[in-house]
Amino acid sequence: MHIKNIADYRLGWLAYVVGLIGLFLATLIFKTYPQLVIIPLILSLIPILITAIKDLIHRKISTDVFLILATIVGVFANQTQAITVVLLIMLVAKYVEGLIKKKTQKAT
């Protein structure tokens, strides 16, 4: 497999997601300040929140809306690490979804 167009791989988005995963893992490894787990949570939530707001403006209910609700419940239930893992998994899924969409658009 060779790379025809590097822009197809959305390296900026990939760097953002990998950086968030690294930040989250750092908060787990270095437990000096356990309240720092909220930083990767907020940074993971931002793109999902933006998508959810756009969907609601267009009168669509997507999984992002439910992720926002799950995040609120997770924070109030003091499950910030668990909900951060869920948000990070969703960001990785959005990245893969974007790659698949790009490849299928090129194929047609």
Secondary structure, 3 states (H helix, E strand, C coil): CCCCCHHHHCHHHHHHHHHHHHHHHHHHHCCCCHHHHHHHHHHHHHHHHHHHHHHHHCCCCCHHHHHHHHHHHHHHCCCHHHHHHHHHHHHHHHHHHHHHHHHHHHHC
